[in-house]
Amino acid sequence: MNITSAITAGFAGTFRWKARATRAEYWLFLPVGLLLPALTMTAVTALGFGVGIAIVAGLAALLPLVAVTSRRALDTGATIAATLEPTLDLIGLIGWVWLTRMTGTSLYAALNAADGPAGFGTMWLFLITMPVMVLIGLSIFLRGLIRGAALFSQMAEPSQPGPNKYGPNPSEVQQ
């Protein structure tokens, strides 16, 4: 399989979750699948849309990669759940970044606007909230890193020999 056919197969199988994908299809599609959400979010933001719309567009652009990863997992004999956990961690991390940005910006603006006792209370709220948000983000990131590493090694395994309930082995030559 060459890179063009892998990219074509990756996009063509965006809504086909219960099938099998070869290692070549997965690994050749991976760079495109990783760049597409980032470029989509950048383009949507550059066009002047809000962060929420950019996140939704980026998640939509992530679907082809999640689909090819699911098909690759089924090819190795794993379940789709193995691919969903790291995906949910990534979505959680994106949501955390958005929430932290919104919370930090709001609290910082309130801190700058408040004088006297209100400013002192807002300062303490800011000083308590931000380290908690950092710890939550760090835990989401580390959990995603561990689950992602496990998924990464699963994607490198050879195909399950012979047909399975998701179809014939795409690596074997069909007679």
C-alpha positions as CSV (number, residue, x, y, z in Angstrom):
1,M,0.0,0.0,0.0
2,N,1.4,3.4,-0.9
3,I,0.7,6.7,0.9
4,T,-2.0,7.9,-1.5
5,S,-4.0,4.7,-1.2
6,A,-3.6,4.8,2.6
7,I,-4.8,8.4,2.8
8,T,-7.7,7.6,0.5
9,A,-8.7,4.5,2.5
10,G,-8.4,6.4,5.7
11,F,-10.9,9.1,4.6
12,A,-13.1,6.6,2.8
13,G,-13.5,4.6,6.0
14,T,-14.4,7.5,8.3
15,F,-17.8,6.1,9.2
16,R,-16.7,2.4,8.8
17,W,-15.8,1.3,12.3
18,K,-16.2,-2.4,12.3
19,A,-13.7,-3.6,9.7
20,R,-10.0,-4.3,9.5
21,A,-7.0,-2.0,8.5
22,T,-3.5,-3.1,7.8
23,R,-0.5,-1.7,9.6
24,A,0.6,0.2,6.4
25,E,-2.8,1.8,6.1
26,Y,-2.7,3.0,9.8
27,W,0.9,4.2,9.9
28,L,0.7,6.0,6.5
29,F,-2.5,7.7,7.5
30,L,-1.4,8.7,11.0
31,P,0.5,11.9,10.1
32,V,-2.4,13.2,8.0
33,G,-4.9,12.2,10.8
34,L,-2.9,14.1,13.4
35,L,-2.4,17.2,11.3
36,L,-5.9,17.5,10.1
37,P,-7.6,18.5,13.4
38,A,-4.8,20.9,14.2
39,L,-5.0,22.6,10.8
40,T,-8.8,22.7,11.0
41,M,-8.8,24.3,14.4
42,T,-6.2,26.8,13.3
43,A,-8.1,27.7,10.1
44,V,-11.4,28.1,12.0
45,T,-9.8,30.3,14.6
46,A,-8.1,32.4,11.9
47,L,-11.4,32.9,10.2
48,G,-12.6,34.6,13.4
49,F,-14.9,31.9,14.9
50,G,-14.9,31.2,18.6
51,V,-12.9,28.7,20.5
52,G,-16.0,26.4,20.9
53,I,-16.6,26.2,17.2
54,A,-12.9,25.5,16.6
55,I,-12.9,22.7,19.1
56,V,-16.0,21.1,17.5
57,A,-14.5,21.4,14.0
58,G,-11.2,19.9,15.3
59,L,-13.1,16.9,16.9
60,A,-15.0,16.4,13.6
61,A,-11.7,16.4,11.8
62,L,-10.4,13.8,14.3
63,L,-13.0,11.2,13.2
64,P,-11.1,9.7,10.3
65,L,-8.1,9.0,12.6
66,V,-10.3,7.4,15.3
67,A,-12.0,5.3,12.7
68,V,-8.7,3.9,11.1
69,T,-7.3,3.4,14.6
70,S,-10.5,1.4,15.6
71,R,-10.2,-0.7,12.4
72,R,-6.5,-1.3,13.1
73,A,-7.3,-2.4,16.7
74,L,-9.9,-4.9,15.4
75,D,-7.3,-6.2,12.9
76,T,-5.0,-7.1,15.8
77,G,-7.8,-8.8,17.8
78,A,-8.3,-5.9,20.3
79,T,-11.6,-4.1,20.9
80,I,-12.7,-0.7,19.9
81,A,-12.8,0.3,23.6
82,A,-8.9,0.2,23.5
83,T,-9.0,3.1,21.0
84,L,-11.8,5.1,22.7
85,E,-10.0,5.6,26.1
86,P,-7.1,7.6,24.6
87,T,-9.5,9.5,22.4
88,L,-11.6,10.5,25.4
89,D,-8.4,11.5,27.2
90,L,-7.5,13.8,24.3
91,I,-11.0,15.2,24.2
92,G,-10.8,15.8,28.0
93,L,-7.5,17.5,27.6
94,I,-8.9,19.8,24.9
95,G,-11.9,20.6,27.1
96,W,-9.6,21.2,30.1
97,V,-7.5,23.7,28.1
98,W,-10.6,25.5,27.0
99,L,-12.1,25.6,30.6
100,T,-8.8,26.7,32.1
101,R,-8.4,29.5,29.5
102,M,-12.0,30.7,30.2
103,T,-11.7,30.4,34.0
104,G,-8.3,32.0,34.1
105,T,-9.2,34.9,31.8
106,S,-12.4,35.6,33.8
107,L,-10.7,35.4,37.2
108,Y,-7.8,37.5,36.0
109,A,-10.2,40.2,34.6
110,A,-12.1,40.2,37.9
111,L,-8.8,40.5,39.8
112,N,-7.8,43.5,37.8
113,A,-11.2,45.2,38.2
114,A,-11.7,44.6,41.9
115,D,-10.3,46.9,44.6
116,G,-10.4,46.4,48.4
117,P,-11.8,43.3,50.0
118,A,-13.4,42.1,46.8
119,G,-10.0,42.1,45.1
120,F,-8.4,40.2,48.0
121,G,-11.1,37.5,47.8
122,T,-10.8,37.3,44.1
123,M,-7.0,37.0,44.4
124,W,-7.4,34.0,46.8
125,L,-10.0,32.4,44.5
126,F,-7.5,32.8,41.6
127,L,-4.6,31.4,43.7
128,I,-6.6,28.4,44.7
129,T,-8.3,27.7,41.4
130,M,-5.3,27.8,39.1
131,P,-3.1,25.1,40.9
132,V,-6.1,22.8,41.1
133,M,-6.7,23.3,37.4
134,V,-3.1,22.6,36.7
135,L,-3.2,19.4,38.7
136,I,-6.3,18.2,37.0
137,G,-4.7,18.9,33.6
138,L,-1.6,17.1,34.5
139,S,-3.5,14.0,35.6
140,I,-5.5,14.0,32.3
141,F,-2.3,14.4,30.3
142,L,-0.5,11.6,32.2
143,R,-3.4,9.2,31.9
144,G,-3.7,10.0,28.2
145,L,0.0,9.5,27.8
146,I,0.0,6.1,29.4
147,R,-3.1,4.9,27.5
148,G,-1.8,6.4,24.3
149,A,1.5,4.5,24.7
150,A,-0.4,1.3,25.2
151,L,-2.5,2.0,22.1
152,F,0.6,2.9,20.1
153,S,2.2,-0.5,20.9
154,Q,-1.1,-2.2,20.0
155,M,-1.0,-0.6,16.5
156,A,2.4,-2.0,15.8
157,E,1.3,-5.6,16.4
158,P,0.9,-7.8,13.4
159,S,-2.6,-8.6,12.0
160,Q,-4.5,-11.5,13.6
161,P,-4.0,-14.4,11.2
162,G,-6.9,-15.5,9.1
163,P,-10.4,-14.0,9.1
164,N,-12.1,-12.8,12.3
165,K,-15.6,-11.6,12.9
166,Y,-14.8,-8.2,11.3
167,G,-13.7,-9.7,8.0
168,P,-10.8,-11.4,6.3
169,N,-7.2,-10.5,7.1
170,P,-6.3,-7.5,4.8
171,S,-2.6,-8.4,4.9
172,E,-3.1,-11.9,3.5
173,V,-3.3,-12.3,-0.3
174,Q,-6.8,-13.2,-1.3
175,Q,-7.0,-16.2,-3.6
